[in-house]
Amino acid sequence: MNRKPPLNSHTSLASTAAAGWMSGSFNEEADLLTLLQKGPSPTSMGSPWKPFLLLSVISGLSDFARAVAARPISYAAVLRMKADSSSVLNSRSRPRQHHGGGLVTPDWPAFSSHSLSALSLFGSQEDYRSEDGEEFGPVFIHEPGDVVFPLDSDEKKVVMHCEARGNPPPTYSWYINGTEVDAEADYRYSFIDGNLIITNASESRDYGKYQCKAENGFGTVLGREALLQFAYLGAFSGKTRGGVSVREGQGVVLMCTPPPHSPEIIYSWVFNEFPSFVAEDSRRFISQDTGNLYISKVQPSDVGSYICLVKNAVTNARVLSPPTPLTLKTDGVMGEYEPKIEVHFPTSVLAAKGVTVRLECFALGNPVPTITWRKINGNIPKKARLRKSQAVLEIPNIQLEDSGTYECKAENPRGGTAFKGHLQVYTLPQWVRMINDTQMDSGEKLQWECKAMGRPRPTYHWLLNGLPLTSQGRVEIMNGELTIHRVQQADSGMYQCVAGNKYGAIYSNAELKILASPPVFVQNPVRVIATLGKDISLECKPRASPKPRITWKRGDRRIQQSRRIMLLRNNTLRIVNSSRADEGNYVCRAENQLGSAEMTAILWVKEAMRVELSPSRVEVTVGESVVLSCKAAHDTSLDVAFQWFFNQKPINFQQDGGHFEYIQTVRARQSSTVDLMIRSILLKHAGKYGCRAQTSADAVFTEAELLVRGPPGPPGVVIVEEITDTTATLSWTRGLDNHSPISTYNLQARSPFSLGWQTVKTDPEPVTGDMESAMAVELNPWVEYEFRVVASNGIGTGDPSAPSRGVRTKEAVPSVAPSNVSGGNGRRHELVISWEPVSEEFQNGEGFGYIVAFRANGTRGWKEKMVTSADSTTYKYRDETFPPLTPFEVKVGVYNNKGDGPFSKVVIIHSAEGEPREAPSDVKAYSISSSEIRVTWNPPNPGPGRPRGYEVSYWKDMEQEESGNKQRTVKNETSVVLTGLEGNSLYLITVKGFNSIGQGPATAAVTANTRKAPPAQPPTNLMWIQEGNNVSLNWDPVRAKDNESDVIGYMVLLKQEGRGHNQVTRTINPSTMLSLPEGGTYIIEVRALSEGGEGAVSSQVRVVTSSGVRAKSSQHSVHCTPRGLTWTAMLLVLLVPSASW
């Protein structure tokens, strides 16, 4: 059976150590990996029945597993079975926490070669772990999750959480995109327990996948990968956007072109000014995929300025685009046209199980198209919802059965178009069977199996102590099955089964312990270099089970303890106040019943090192440079290494090379010197710089202080001392002057109506640097403000203070009158007055409302009416005494609780004109087919009550008018075509005008008779002669019946499969000649024509011509359709070159 190569997602973590623990097998392992990557050769596939045999065996094993699942057995009971080495229970198993997936599901009963119930093992895990303080390998308690970090966060720190338990407690390391994090080399990284702290995180340096590694003396485990992303929202380009000009009735797309952002953003559009948002309906649509605004049919009310507003879904930050003006062309109105789908979902949509899927589809067209949805070969899920006038199909909690091809269709009376796309649902791997902790004796056989389900089907690979594990020697791996023959002490450690597909991976962890081993020293010999007068510790930590007996020797003599030489409880040999006489070899001997081992520690004692850093204190200005020099005097036999620190953090010269430069100077006989150059200094570079000099004997650290002069720091807390209707008295505390005196302060304010922070006028003006209080003036009454202060000095302007608490200015009489006062329309005897409401910013207080004043033109007294709602935009006045279209002088004022404000300018508004008073004239009706009648008329004489449209009523003779049908036109249309009528029938027709007020009188009824129906008999006995690309076609004539219209000719339709273009030929004879433009398959249909319309269609004729090949004139074929048959059998002669394929 061929084996798939194991997934190796951790090669970058383990490539340097992959062969260290399996000596002598590197070449064979590399050859095997190459063979597995190439896959099976064609000759190794075996007989075709072998895969089916394998499936049968697997199925039988699965049934067997369900049949023999054992009852719960405690771990203590398992240990008592150790004497019987042939028992399958001789391998002691226990469960371990697993990550990246769930527990075993009830549908998949747990089964292992040890016949232990997974449920009982999980229940006994904590009891087992707590017995006698047993030592064990790392077990994850908390693993990192995906993080989206806002770049504008005040915290400026990202925390990736990782916690594991173990005995001894585990240590941690982290990997970013497969590379280990070096906290000493990069000061931005630090560890708190197992957590990774990233200071000053940025997308360019820190975006990627993070993985936590926990390890102790019993092994290493890798955590699941966590993705760190950054949330931000840039600003739109400040470049002015060009205007868009279209005809009325035409469709238009306004582009948003969002700024750089991460992750998703939410789009909306502002019309003319904030906060007037574009309302979405069947005619207007905002795509959350492209951000563009689509208007299927532009109306005069759409003219204006459009601004795209984007909002970051994580940070809630918002930015506005420059305005895009939309205007109407004056060269006419756009006619009707068929729909065109302008935005749609992708042709292939991938979605994770359980999420909500949104499919968009919107079309331009005139009239406005209607959107419908369907699922090909199935039904749309009942849980699905249609949003935004059916332009969005939303499917919540998507499941596998919801996969399939979905189609959206846009239609209007001019035609229709459709789009199809496939929705595919995937699932992350989930555990069905996991591995458990196991203790075994040397020489036994280990068998583990892990199994997961997912879509696509997961693949497996194995890790041992965080390194890839492959089949070699005693180790056999077959996907999720691991077998180790004759286990040895070297096999002990932490094992991980990793199941993954392209959408994610899950880990199942277990520890393997081999109970007995002789003492082993990992490092031998050990070389120790110490400093004169310092204490020395020589450790002796062999690996052994049971615990060995330790003895120390120097030369051939056993070491005796004294006040200066002590043997600690952990078997460490401690030497106090070391001297050169202590130099030499020290031997640690470890022994248990399984064997013994020795470790030699070689000790040298050297002189202590001295380090000097100069200058120890220096003061510079922002932009200048400085050099710090570090000199170390040390033993001539030792090499010295230097490292520079800034505020206790190592300096990364690669990342901070723009400001820091490491300069290596020439080494003297007993001293070495290095320099640190700091260029183009910024305020952030002020602090303490440390130099660490290290030899193999000792390390010395010393620091120097750098002071930086620069722009001021932010002022302290801003307090609003006093508030009036237009002023606010502010006070603050001085911030850091950064070693340069503050010259001036700038006061800034922000309100719900301002775009960000705005500088305000002050009293006094300017505010000098020795002041800590000033007054902000010319504020708006009854508006809530926040204030902040910015300081400047001779070097520059600093950062702003924190905002003050929000305060509201006092109330005042309104000072802004309503704008755009207009009106008209309405019902008979009504005066309709409208205006644009005054923004809340200028209402100046509570109790805001409007005063509507009006009088008939030429009169003296004003009538005043109070409108108490601040949001009102319309007032209607009704009086039966004034005639239609009476002119009125109108003005609108404002008031609040403080008093009355100004009025707007006086405008002239006419009262409503009423419903139509006259009927249309010169009504005519005539038949154009068996089912259609065209009706025309002239509008009534101009005057009050102008029609806004017409209603046409029609009914058959001998029927009542009330039972008839009605059809309306809009605007100034004075004709209509009535459709769906009965043939050869007499109809009565009337026309009346209507407007928003009501309907006018109807005309006298006129009559029209529909024509006879077209022939129901299609053309038959079609015969054609194909000669190259020419087709000669003839058929039997169609004879009309008495109740059918006479035949006046024929219509021949020629269309090519796969193309949308059709060719129509009309003839008065029952024959015609057709020319086929190019190679392909063509379909021919024939219909009879009559005064009553088009007759029934004939059987289809299919003609095939070869691409690029023209027939010779001497070669042709004759075809015909059998009489009376509804299907066609055709003999197709394809003329192709005789050259070989």
KEVOVEX-19657 format. One record per residue (C-alpha): residue in three letters; x, y, z. Coordinates in steps of 0.2 Angstrom, whole numbers, plus 5000, padded with zeros to 4 digits. Last residue first. Example, Ala and Ser with C-alpha at 12.3 -4.5 7.8 and 13.67 -1.06 7.14 Angstrom:
! residues 2
SER506849955036 ALA506249785039 
This chain:
! residues 1141
TRP497550744813 SER498050694796 ALA497650804781 SER495950764772 PRO495250934775 VAL493550944782 LEU491750954775 LEU490450894788 VAL488950814781 LEU487550824794 LEU486050704791 MET484550764801 ALA483250684811 THR481950814817 TRP480650794831 THR478850834831 LEU478350714817 GLY476850744805 ARG477850744789 PRO479650694790 THR480950844790 CYS482050864775 HIS483850864770 VAL484950874754 SER486850874754 HIS488150964744 GLN489750944735 SER490051014718 SER490151184723 LYS491551144735 ALA491151184753 ARG492051314763 VAL493151274778 GLY493551394792 SER492551314805 SER491451174798 THR489651194795 VAL488151114805 VAL486351144802 ARG484951114814 VAL483151144808 GLN481851174822 SER480051124819 SER478951264814 VAL478351414825 ALA476551454827 GLY475851614818 GLU476451794820 GLY475251944821 GLY473351964817 GLU473752044801 SER474651894796 LEU476451814796 ALA476851634796 ARG478351574806 VAL479951474802 GLU481351424813 ILE483251384809 ILE484551334821 TYR486451354817 THR487951254823 GLY489651324819 GLY490751394805 GLU490451564799 PRO489251684791 LEU487951554786 SER487051624771 LEU485151594769 MET484051574753 THR482151574755 SER480551474752 PRO478651484755 ASN478551654746 ILE478151824754 THR479851834763 ARG480551904779 THR482251864785 VAL482851884804 GLN484651854810 ASN484951824828 HIS486351884839 GLY486551804856 ARG487851674852 GLY488151504859 GLU487151414846 GLN486951524830 LYS485251594826 LEU484251604810 LEU482451654811 VAL481351654795 MET479751754795 TYR478351714782 GLY477151814772 ILE475351894771 VAL474451744778 ASP472551784781 SER471951804798 GLU471051664807 ASN469251624810 ASP468951554792 LYS470551454793 ALA472251514786 ARG473251394774 VAL475151384778 PRO476251354762 ASP477351194762 TRP479151224765 ASN480751284757 LEU482551324762 SER484151344752 VAL485651344764 ASN487351424759 ASN488951394769 GLY489451254758 GLU487951194749 GLN486551144761 ILE484851104753 TRP483351124764 MET481651044766 LEU480351094779 ASN478750984777 THR477751104789 PRO477451284792 PRO476451304809 GLN474551294810 ALA473851414822 PRO473651544809 PRO473551724817 ALA472051774827 LYS470751894818 ARG470952074821 THR470352174836 ASN468852284834 ALA468852464840 THR467552574849 VAL467552754857 ALA466752794874 ALA466452974878 THR467853054888 ALA468053034907 PRO467953174919 GLY469453214930 GLN470253114944 GLY471053164961 ILE472253274970 SER473853194965 ASN473453204947 PHE472153114935 GLY471553134917 LYS470153024909 VAL470052904894 THR468652794888 ILE468652634877 LEU467352504871 TYR468052344863 LEU467352234849 SER468152064847 ASN469051974833 GLY470451914844 GLU470351934863 LEU471452064871 GLY473152034881 THR473852214876 LEU473152394876 VAL474452504868 VAL474552684875 SER474552864869 THR474553034876 GLU476153024887 ASN476353184897 LYS476753124914 VAL476252944918 THR475152824909 ARG473752714917 GLN472852554912 LYS471152494917 ASN470152334914 GLY468252304912 SER467052234925 GLU466452404929 GLU466152454911 GLN464852314910 GLU464952184896 MET464052174879 ASP465452244870 LYS467152214878 TRP467952324891 TYR469252464891 SER469752604904 VAL471252714900 GLU471852824915 TYR472952974911 GLY474453064919 ARG474953214929 PRO473453304923 ARG473353494925 GLY472053554938 PRO472053734934 GLY472253784916 PRO472953714899 ASN471653644888 PRO471453454889 PRO472753334882 ASN472553254865 TRP472153074863 THR472852904856 VAL472352724859 ARG473252574851 ILE472352404851 GLU473252234854 SER472752054854 SER472352014836 SER473552144830 ILE473652334827 SER471852374831 TYR471352564831 ALA470752684844 LYS470552874843 VAL470153004857 ASP470053184850 SER469953264867 PRO470553234885 ALA469153274899 GLU469153444908 ARG469253484926 PRO470853394932 GLU471053394951 GLY471553544961 GLU472753694958 ALA473553704975 SER474053874982 HIS475453974975 ILE477054024984 ILE477954194983 VAL479454214994 VAL479854325009 LYS481654315015 SER481854205031 PHE481254265048 PRO482454295063 GLY482354225080 ASP481054225093 GLY481354205112 LYS482454105125 ASN481353955125 ASN481553935106 TYR481054025090 VAL481254015072 GLY480454115057 VAL479654065040 LYS479154185027 VAL477754175014 GLU476854295002 PHE475454204994 PRO474854184975 THR473154094972 LEU473453944961 PRO471653874964 PRO470353994972 PHE470254054990 THR468754035001 GLU468853845005 ASP470453885016 ARG471753755021 TYR473553785027 LYS474853645026 TYR476553665035 THR478153565029 THR479953535035 SER479653485053 ASP481253415063 ALA481153555076 SER479353505080 THR478353655087 VAL477553725071 MET476753895076 LYS475553985064 GLU475654165059 LYS474354255048 TRP475054415041 GLY473954575038 ARG474254685023 THR473454605008 GLY474154614990 ASN474754434988 ALA473754335001 ARG474654325018 PHE475954205026 ALA476954175042 VAL477554005048 ILE478454025065 TYR479553875068 GLY480153775083 PHE481553755096 GLY480953715114 GLU482753685120 GLY484253795115 ASN485353875102 GLN484453795087 PHE486153825076 GLU487053655079 GLU485353565079 SER485253605060 VAL483853715055 PRO482553625044 GLU482453655025 TRP480853735020 SER479053685015 ILE477353775013 VAL475853695006 LEU474253805003 GLU472753705001 HIS471053744993 ARG471153594981 ARG472453464987 GLY474353484988 ASN475553564975 GLY476553714980 GLY477953754992 SER479653844994 VAL480753905008 ASN482553855004 SER483253915021 PRO482653925039 ALA483254075049 VAL484954065059 SER485154175075 PRO484054075088 VAL483954165105 ALA485254095117 GLU485553935128 LYS487153905138 THR488653805131 ARG488753625134 VAL490253535142 GLY491153375137 ARG492653325149 SER494253395143 PRO495253315129 ALA497053245133 SER498353375129 PRO498953395111 ASP500753335105 GLY502053465103 THR502353615091 GLY504153655086 ILE505953695092 GLY505653875098 ASN504153815108 SER502353765105 ALA500953695116 VAL499353615111 VAL497753625122 ARG496153525122 PHE494253565122 GLU492653455121 TYR491053545116 GLU489253515118 VAL488153645108 TRP486853755116 PRO487553915110 ASN488853915096 LEU490653975101 GLU491354145096 VAL492654145111 ALA493854025120 MET494554105136 ALA496254075143 SER497153995157 GLU498953925161 MET499954075154 ASP501854085154 GLY501854015136 THR500854155128 VAL499054135123 PRO498954245107 GLU497554325107 PRO496854355124 ASP495454305123 THR495454155111 LYS494854105094 VAL494553925091 THR495653795082 GLN494653645075 TRP494753465081 GLY493853335070 LEU492553375057 SER491353475067 PHE489553445071 PRO489653335086 SER490853455094 ARG492753475095 ALA493753625101 GLN495653675100 LEU496653805110 ASN498453845104 TYR499753885118 THR501353995115 SER503154015119 ILE503553855129 PRO505453865135 SER506653725128 HIS507253585139 ASN505853465134 ASP504553595140 LEU503653455149 GLY501853495152 ARG501053645160 THR499453635169 TRP497753685161 SER496353815163 LEU494953855151 THR493553985151 ALA492253945138 THR491254075128 THR489754085116 ASP488254045128 THR489254055144 ILE490453925152 GLU491653945167 GLU493153845173 VAL493253705160 ILE494753605165 VAL496153535154 VAL497253405162 GLY499153425158 PRO499953495143 PRO500653375130 GLY502553375128 PRO503453525122 PRO504553515106 GLY506353465108 ARG507853455119 VAL508553285122 LEU509453225138 LEU510553065137 GLU511052965153 ALA512452835153 GLU512452655160 THR513552515165 PHE513452315164 VAL514752195167 ALA514852005162 ASP515851865169 ALA517051715164 SER516551675146 THR516651855143 GLN515351995143 ALA515252185141 ARG513552265143 CYS513352445138 GLY511852535144 TYR510952695137 LYS509752785148 GLY508452905142 ALA508053025128 HIS507852935111 LYS505952965110 LEU506353155108 LEU507153125092 ILE509053115088 SER509653125070 ARG511053005073 ILE511552905088 MET513352835087 LEU513752695099 ASP515652655101 VAL516652495105 THR518252475115 SER519352325120 SER520652315134 GLN522152215139 ARG523252215123 ALA522152345113 ARG520652305102 VAL520352415087 THR518652505087 GLN516952425082 ILE515552555079 TYR513752505081 GLU512552635072 PHE510852695079 HIS509652815071 GLY509252745054 GLY509852575059 ASP508352555071 GLN507752385063 GLN509452315059 PHE510352395074 ASN509152315086 ILE509552395103 PRO509352275118 LYS508052345131 GLN508552415148 ASN508152595144 PHE509152575128 PHE510452435128 TRP512052405119 GLN512952235118 PHE514752195119 ALA515752035117 VAL517452005125 ASP518751865121 LEU519751795135 SER521551755137 THR522051935139 ASP520951955155 HIS519852105154 ALA519852305153 ALA518252355144 LYS517952525136 CYS516152595130 SER516152755120 LEU514552855117 VAL514352965101 VAL513153105098 SER512053165084 GLU510853315082 GLY509053315075 VAL508253355092 THR509453455103 VAL510753375114 GLU511253345132 VAL512553225138 ARG512853115154 SER514052975157 PRO515153025143 SER515852895143 LEU515552715148 GLU516952625158 VAL516952425161 ARG518152325172 MET518352135171 ALA518652015185 GLU520251905184 LYS520051715179 VAL519651545187 TRP519551395176 LEU518551235180 ILE518351075169 ALA516750985174 THR516850795170 MET515250685170 GLU515150505175 ALA513850365171 SER513150215180 GLY512050065177 LEU510249995179 GLN510249975198 ASN510750165199 GLU512350265198 ALA512850445195 ARG514650505196 CYS515150685196 VAL516950725191 TYR517850885195 ASN519350935184 GLY520551085189 GLU520551265195 ASP520151285213 ALA521951355217 ARG521551505206 SER520351565219 SER518451555222 ASN517551635236 VAL516251495239 ILE516251335229 ARG514551245227 LEU514351065220 THR512551045214 ASN511750875219 ASN510050955221 ARG510250945240 LEU511851045239 LEU513650985241 MET514651115249 ILE516451175247 ARG516951335257 ARG516351285275 SER516851105271 GLN516250955262 GLN517450815257 ILE517750785239 ARG518150595234 ARG519950585229 ASP520650515212 GLY520650685203 ARG519250785211 LYS517750675215 TRP515950705217 THR514550565222 ILE512750555216 ARG511550405219 PRO510250395205 LYS508350425204 PRO507550275196 SER507550315182 ALA508950415176 ARG509350585166 PRO510850655174 LYS510850825183 CYS512550875191 GLU512851055192 LEU514451145197 SER514051315206 ILE515451445208 ASP515451595221 LYS516451745216 GLY518251795222 LEU519151775206 THR517951755191 ALA517351585184 ILE517551485168 VAL516651315167 ARG516851185154 VAL515651035155 PRO516250865148 ASN514950795145 GLN513250865141 VAL511750765140 PHE512250655155 VAL511350475156 PRO511050375171 PRO510250205167 SER508450195161 ALA506750125167 LEU504950185165 ILE504850235147 LYS503650385146 LEU502650435131 GLU501650595133 ALA500150645122 ASN499550785112 SER498150805098 TYR498350955087 ILE497151035075 ALA497451115058 GLY496651245047 TYR495851295031 LYS496951205019 ASN496651035028 GLY497450985044 ALA497650845057 VAL499250855068 CYS499650715080 GLN500850775093 TYR502050675104 MET502950735119 GLY504450635125 SER505150455128 ASP505750365112 ALA507550385118 GLN507150265133 GLN506750135121 VAL505150065113 ARG505349895104 HIS504249935089 ILE503550105087 THR501850125078 LEU500950285073 GLU499350285064 GLY498550445058 ASN499350445040 MET500350275041 ILE501850305052 GLU503150165056 VAL504550195068 ARG505750055072 GLY506950105058 GLN506250255049 SER504450325046 THR504450515050 LEU504350625065 PRO504350815063 LEU505050915078 GLY504050985092 ASN504550865105 LEU504050725093 LEU502850785079 TRP501650685068 HIS500850715051 TYR499050695045 THR497850745031 PRO496150805033 ARG494750775021 PRO494150935012 ARG492950955021 GLY493350885039 MET493450735050 ALA494850685061 LYS495650525067 CYS497150485078 GLU497950315081 TRP499350255093 GLN500250095094 LEU501750065105 LYS502649905105 GLU503649855121 GLY505549835122 SER505749965137 ASP504249975148 MET502750085144 GLN501950245150 THR500550315139 ASP499650485138 ASN498150485126 ILE497950495107 MET496350565099 ARG494850495089 VAL493450595080 TRP494350765081 GLN493650905070 PRO494550975055 LEU493851145048 THR492351135037 TYR492051195019 VAL490551265010 GLN490551294991 LEU489351424983 HIS489351424964 GLY488951574954 LYS487651614941 PHE487151784933 ALA485551824923 THR484851954910 GLY483152014906 GLY482152114893 ARG481352274889 PRO479852254901 ASN481052234916 GLU482152094922 ALA483652054933 LYS484051874937 CYS485051804951 GLU485651624950 TYR486451504964 THR487451354961 GLY487651234975 SER488151224993 ASP486751245006 GLU486851055011 LEU488551085019 GLN487851215031 ILE487751405031 ASN487251485048 PRO486351635040 ILE486051645021 GLU485751825015 LEU485251854997 VAL485552044993 ALA484752144979 GLN483052084984 SER482452264989 LYS483952285001 ARG483852115009 LEU483151945004 ARG483251815018 ALA483851635018 LYS483151515033 LYS482051425020 PRO483551375010 ILE483451414991 ASN482751254983 GLY483651134972 ASN484351094954 ILE484951284952 LYS484551394967 ARG483451534963 TRP483451724965 THR482451874958 ILE482952054955 THR481652174947 PRO482352304935 VAL482052494936 PRO481252544919 ASN482552584913 GLY484052474918 LEU485552454929 ALA485652294939 PHE486052234956 CYS486652064963 GLU487452034980 LEU487751864989 ARG487951875008 VAL488451725018 THR488251705036 VAL489451585045 GLY489151415052 LYS490251315039 ALA491551415032 ALA491251495015 LEU492051484997 VAL491151584983 SER491551544965 THR490751644951 PRO490951794962 PHE489451894968 HIS488652024957 VAL488752214953 GLU488252294936 ILE486952174930 LYS486252264914 PRO484452274912 GLU483552314895 TYR483352494889 GLU481952624890 GLY482452794883 MET483652914891 VAL482953094892 GLY483653234881 ASP485153344878 THR485153444895 LYS486253324904 LEU485953294922 THR487153324936 LEU488053214949 PRO489453304959 THR490753184968 PRO491253244985 PRO492953214993 SER492853055003 LEU492353045021 VAL493252945035 ARG492652845050 ALA493452745064 ASN492452615072 THR494052525077 VAL493452345072 ALA492152375058 ASN493152515050 LYS491852645044 VAL491852715026 LEU490852865021 CYS490752905002 ILE490153084998 TYR488853124984 SER488453304978 GLY486753334970 VAL485553284957 ASP484653124962 SER482953224963 PRO483053244944 GLN482953054942 VAL484352924938 LYS483852744934 SER484852604941 ILE485852704953 TYR487352604960 LEU488452674974 ASN490152594975 GLY490852514991 THR491552364980 ASP490952224992 GLN489752315003 SER488852374987 ILE487752524990 PHE486052504980 ARG484852634973 ARG483252604962 SER482552454972 ASP482852544988 GLU484352614998 ALA484252775007 VAL485752895004 PHE486252975020 SER485953155025 PRO487053175040 PHE488053255033 GLU487853355017 ASN487353334999 PHE486953155000 VAL488053045011 TRP488452875006 SER488752715016 TYR490152585016 ILE490652465030 ILE492552415031 GLU493352245033 PRO495152225040 SER496152325037 HIS496152485027 PRO497052585013 PRO495852715006 PRO494152674998 THR493852704979 CYS492052754981 MET491552754963 LEU489852824958 VAL488952704945 VAL487552774934 GLY485952714925 GLN485052824913 GLY483252884915 GLU483753074915 ARG485353094905 VAL487053084914 SER488453194920 VAL489753144933 GLY490853274941 GLY492753254944 ARG493453214961 THR494553344969 LYS496153264976 GLY496253244995 SER496553064993 PHE495452965006 ALA496252945023 GLY496852775030 LEU495852655041 TYR496752535053 ALA496552365061 PHE498052245062 GLN498152065060 LEU498951925071 LEU498551745066 ALA498651615079 GLU499451445075 ARG499051295087 GLY500251265101 LEU501851165099 VAL502351035112 THR504050995120 GLY504750855131 PHE505050785148 GLY506350905154 ASN505251055150 GLU504451125135 ALA503151245129 LYS503151315111 CYS501951455106 GLN501551485088 TYR501151655079 LYS500551675061 GLY500851845053 TYR500952035054 ASP502352095066 ARG503552195056 SER502552285042 GLU500952285052 SER501752375067 ALA501852335086 ASN502552475097 THR502752345111 ILE502452155108 ILE502152055123 LEU502251865122 ASN501351765136 GLY502151615143 ASP502651695160 ILE502851875155 PHE503951875139 SER504652025130 TYR504752085112 ARG505052265107 TYR506852255113 ASP507352155099 ALA508952045100 GLU508651995118 ALA506851945114 ASP507351835100 VAL505751765093 GLU505951605083 THR505651605065 GLY504151495058 ASN503051645053 ILE503351715070 TYR503851585083 TRP503751595102 SER504751515116 TYR504151455133 THR504751365148 PRO503751225157 PRO503551205176 PRO504351045181 ASN503150965182 GLY501951035169 ARG500551165165 ALA500451275150 GLU499951455147 CYS500051555131 HIS499251725127 MET499851845113 VAL499752015120 VAL499952165108 LYS500552335116 LYS500252515109 GLU498952535123 ASP498252695115 SER497652595100 ASP497852685084 LEU498552525075 PRO496952425081 PHE497452245084 VAL496552095077 VAL497051945086 ASP496851755082 GLY496851655098 PRO498351605108 GLU498351445118 HIS497751415136 ILE497951265147 PHE499251175136 VAL500051025144 PRO501951015146 GLY502750845151 PHE502550755168 GLU503250745185 GLU502250665198 GLY501750765214 ASP501250605223 GLU499650585213 SER498950745207 ARG499150705188 TYR498150545191 ASP496750625199 GLU496650765186 GLN496550635172 SER495250515180 GLY493750585171 PHE494550595155 LEU495050415156 SER493350355160 LEU492650445145 ALA493950385133 SER493550205138 LEU495150095138 SER495349945126 HIS497249975125 SER497249955106 SER496150105105 PHE494250145102 ALA493250295106 PRO491450285099 TRP491150405084 ASP489350465084 PRO489450525103 THR490850655098 VAL492650635104 LEU493050805111 GLY493250965101 GLY494751035090 GLY496251155090 HIS496851085106 HIS497050925115 GLN497150905134 ARG497850735139 PRO497050565141 ARG497850415150 SER498750255143 ARG499750125151 SER500350005138 ASN500249825146 LEU498449835143 VAL498649735126 SER499249595137 SER500849505132 SER501949585145 ASP500849515159 ALA501749585174 LYS501149755171 MET499249715174 ARG499349805191 LEU499749975182 VAL498049965172 ALA497049945188 ALA497850105194 TYR497450195178 SER495550155181 ILE494550045169 PRO492950105161 ARG492049975151 ALA492849915135 ALA492449965117 VAL492449785109 ALA491049795096 ARG491249975091 ALA493049945087 PHE492649785077 ASP491449885066 SER492850005062 LEU494049865059 GLY492849785047 SER492649955037 ILE494549975036 VAL494649795029 SER493349825016 LEU494149995011 LEU495849895009 LEU494949764998 PHE494249904987 PRO495949984986 LYS496749814980 TRP495449784966 PRO496349894953 SER497949784955 GLY499549864960 MET499950044960 SER501850014960 THR502150014941 PRO501450194939 SER502650254952 PRO502050304969 GLY502250484975 LYS503650604971 GLN503650674989 LEU503650504996 LEU505250454986 THR506150614991 LEU505650585010 LEU506350415009 ASP507950465001 ALA508150605015 GLU507850475028 GLU509050345021 ASN510450485020 PHE510150545038 SER510050375046 GLY511650365056 SER511150455071 MET509250475075 TRP509250615089 GLY510250745079 ALA509450715062 ALA508050845062 ALA509050965073 THR509351105060 SER507751085051 ALA506651085066 LEU505851255067 SER505851295048 THR505151115045 HIS503651145056 SER502251125043 ASN502850955038 LEU501350865031 PRO501750675031 PRO502050595014 LYS500650485007 ARG500950305009 ASN500750174995 MET500050005000 
